[in-house]
Amino acid sequence: MFFEINPYHIDTRLIKETAVALSKGKLAIIPTDSVYAVVCDLHHKKALKALSKFKGEKLHQMNLSIICKDISEISEYTKQISRSNFKILKHNLPGPFTFILKAGQIVPKMFDSNKKEIGVRITDNPIVQAIVNELGNPIACSSLHNEDEPILDYYVDPYAIFEKFENDISIIIDGGQGQIEPSTVIDCLEEKPYTIRQGAGKLKL
């Protein structure tokens, strides 16, 4: 299915259809505040495995991020967030950032791994925010493109995305032309955060 959704005038019917599909284990390609991403319901194990297969990796090897509705929800999937890290999250989210935090006890079981950290996001995109709110829990996400690939038309143009991936992905959302810069990745595992990858976000400390 191909849904055209105006981020400034959200069609709640299409958001509900997307959330229902995700809850049933389907994959979706959606816009974010950086590049287009492929996503699934974080709490659906078969969907997580399908996402990893789509990306050509094993689930336990994947570095999937999770998109949450707010910092409170982030804290459900991480160890206790320090005061300094909370301040950084509050100053920069929602926004085009992925923050690497120490994973909570629930995370390794979800990803069939010994993961000790997890990438967390709150995107500044009304479509994504509406989907996460309607679903009722976070979504797992991975950039549509691979890190070692150039970002070509079929990663930013919704119609080109549909032509390339319509047979692999249940729902593709056209939320406008995608960005060419990925999220900025910030490592918050140690006392002093540092930038792993500079992307669309400019960190405010």
C-alpha positions as CSV (number, residue, x, y, z in Angstrom):
1,M,0.0,0.0,0.0
2,F,1.1,3.5,-0.8
3,F,-0.1,6.2,1.5
4,E,0.3,9.9,0.8
5,I,0.2,11.8,4.2
6,N,0.6,15.5,4.6
7,P,2.7,16.0,7.7
8,Y,1.0,19.3,8.3
9,H,-2.5,17.9,7.9
10,I,-2.4,14.3,9.3
11,D,-4.9,11.8,7.9
12,T,-5.8,9.9,11.1
13,R,-7.4,7.1,9.1
14,L,-4.1,6.3,7.3
15,I,-2.2,6.6,10.6
16,K,-4.5,4.0,12.1
17,E,-4.2,1.7,9.2
18,T,-0.4,1.9,9.4
19,A,-0.4,1.3,13.2
20,V,-2.7,-1.8,12.8
21,A,-0.5,-3.2,10.1
22,L,2.6,-2.7,12.2
23,S,0.9,-4.4,15.2
24,K,0.3,-7.4,12.9
25,G,4.0,-7.7,12.1
26,K,4.1,-5.8,8.8
27,L,7.0,-3.6,7.8
28,A,6.6,0.0,6.7
29,I,8.8,2.6,5.0
30,I,8.2,6.0,6.5
31,P,9.7,9.5,6.4
32,T,11.6,10.8,9.5
33,D,13.3,14.1,10.3
34,S,16.4,12.8,8.5
35,V,16.3,10.0,5.9
36,Y,13.5,7.6,5.0
37,A,13.5,4.5,7.3
38,V,12.1,1.0,7.4
39,V,10.3,0.3,10.6
40,C,8.3,-2.3,12.5
41,D,6.6,-2.8,15.9
42,L,9.3,-3.1,18.5
43,H,7.3,-5.7,20.4
44,H,6.7,-8.0,17.5
45,K,9.5,-10.6,17.3
46,K,8.6,-11.9,13.8
47,A,8.6,-8.3,12.5
48,L,12.0,-7.6,14.0
49,K,13.3,-10.7,12.2
50,A,11.6,-9.7,9.0
51,L,13.2,-6.2,9.2
52,S,16.7,-7.7,9.8
53,K,16.2,-10.1,6.8
54,F,15.2,-7.1,4.6
55,K,18.4,-5.5,5.6
56,G,20.4,-8.6,4.9
57,E,21.5,-9.2,8.5
58,K,20.7,-11.5,11.5
59,L,18.6,-9.9,14.2
60,H,21.3,-10.4,16.9
61,Q,23.8,-8.5,14.6
62,M,21.5,-5.6,13.8
63,N,22.1,-2.1,15.3
64,L,18.4,-1.1,15.2
65,S,17.3,2.1,16.8
66,I,14.0,2.6,18.5
67,I,11.7,5.6,18.0
68,C,9.8,6.6,21.2
69,K,7.1,9.1,21.8
70,D,8.9,10.9,24.7
71,I,11.9,10.6,27.1
72,S,9.7,8.8,29.7
73,E,9.1,6.0,27.2
74,I,12.8,6.0,26.3
75,S,13.6,5.3,30.0
76,E,11.5,2.1,29.8
77,Y,14.2,0.6,27.5
78,T,17.4,1.9,29.1
79,K,19.1,1.8,32.4
80,Q,18.6,4.8,34.6
81,I,19.4,7.9,32.6
82,S,21.9,10.2,34.3
83,R,21.0,13.8,35.0
84,S,23.5,15.0,32.5
85,N,22.2,12.7,29.7
86,F,18.6,13.6,30.5
87,K,19.6,17.3,30.0
88,I,21.1,16.5,26.7
89,L,18.1,14.5,25.5
90,K,15.7,17.3,26.7
91,H,17.7,20.0,24.8
92,N,17.9,18.1,21.5
93,L,14.7,15.9,21.2
94,P,12.5,15.8,19.2
95,G,15.2,16.1,16.5
96,P,17.4,14.3,14.0
97,F,19.5,12.5,16.6
98,T,20.2,8.9,17.6
99,F,21.4,8.7,21.2
100,I,23.3,5.6,22.3
101,L,22.4,4.7,25.9
102,K,22.9,1.7,28.2
103,A,20.2,-0.8,27.4
104,G,17.7,-1.9,30.0
105,Q,17.0,-5.6,30.8
106,I,14.3,-6.0,28.3
107,V,16.4,-5.1,25.2
108,P,18.7,-8.2,24.9
109,K,15.7,-10.5,24.9
110,M,14.0,-8.5,22.2
111,F,17.0,-8.7,19.9
112,D,18.2,-12.2,20.7
113,S,21.5,-10.7,21.7
114,N,23.7,-9.6,24.5
115,K,23.1,-6.0,23.6
116,K,24.4,-3.6,26.3
117,E,23.4,-0.4,24.5
118,I,20.5,0.8,22.4
119,G,20.0,3.7,20.0
120,V,17.0,5.9,20.9
121,R,15.2,8.6,18.9
122,I,12.3,11.0,19.2
123,T,11.8,12.3,15.7
124,D,10.6,15.8,14.8
125,N,8.2,14.5,12.2
126,P,4.4,14.7,12.8
127,I,3.8,11.5,10.8
128,V,6.2,9.4,12.9
129,Q,4.9,10.9,16.1
130,A,1.3,10.1,15.1
131,I,2.2,6.5,14.2
132,V,4.1,5.9,17.5
133,N,1.2,7.4,19.5
134,E,-1.4,5.3,17.7
135,L,0.6,2.1,18.0
136,G,1.1,2.6,21.8
137,N,4.7,1.5,21.9
138,P,8.0,2.3,20.2
139,I,8.9,1.2,16.7
140,A,12.2,-0.3,15.7
141,C,13.9,1.4,12.8
142,S,16.8,1.3,10.4
143,S,17.7,3.8,7.7
144,L,16.4,2.6,4.3
145,H,19.8,3.0,2.8
146,N,22.9,1.1,4.0
147,E,25.7,3.2,5.5
148,D,28.2,2.4,2.8
149,E,25.8,3.3,0.0
150,P,25.2,6.7,-1.6
151,I,21.7,8.1,-1.0
152,L,20.1,7.7,-4.4
153,D,16.7,8.7,-5.7
154,Y,15.1,5.5,-4.6
155,Y,16.0,6.4,-1.0
156,V,14.6,9.9,-1.0
157,D,11.9,10.1,-3.7
158,P,8.7,8.4,-2.3
159,Y,7.5,7.3,-5.8
160,A,11.0,5.8,-6.6
161,I,10.9,4.1,-3.2
162,F,7.6,2.6,-4.0
163,E,8.7,1.3,-7.4
164,K,11.8,-0.3,-5.8
165,F,10.3,-1.8,-2.6
166,E,6.6,-2.3,-3.2
167,N,7.0,-6.1,-3.3
168,D,9.0,-6.2,-0.1
169,I,7.3,-3.8,2.2
170,S,3.6,-3.7,3.2
171,I,3.2,0.0,3.6
172,I,5.2,2.9,2.1
173,I,4.3,6.4,3.2
174,D,4.9,9.4,1.0
175,G,5.6,12.2,3.5
176,G,7.4,14.4,1.0
177,Q,10.9,14.3,-0.4
178,G,13.3,12.7,2.0
179,Q,16.5,14.2,3.5
180,I,19.9,13.2,2.3
181,E,21.6,13.5,5.7
182,P,21.1,10.7,8.3
183,S,20.6,11.4,12.0
184,T,23.5,12.6,14.1
185,V,24.6,9.7,16.4
186,I,25.7,10.6,19.9
187,D,27.4,8.1,22.2
188,C,26.1,8.7,25.8
189,L,27.6,5.6,27.4
190,E,30.4,7.4,29.2
191,E,30.3,10.5,31.4
192,K,31.1,12.8,28.4
193,P,29.0,12.3,25.3
194,Y,30.7,12.3,21.9
195,T,29.6,12.4,18.3
196,I,30.0,9.1,16.4
197,R,28.5,10.4,13.2
198,Q,27.7,13.9,12.3
199,G,24.4,14.1,10.4
200,A,21.4,16.4,10.2
201,G,21.4,17.4,13.9
202,K,23.6,20.0,15.5
203,L,24.0,19.0,19.2
204,K,23.1,21.5,21.9
205,L,24.8,20.8,25.2
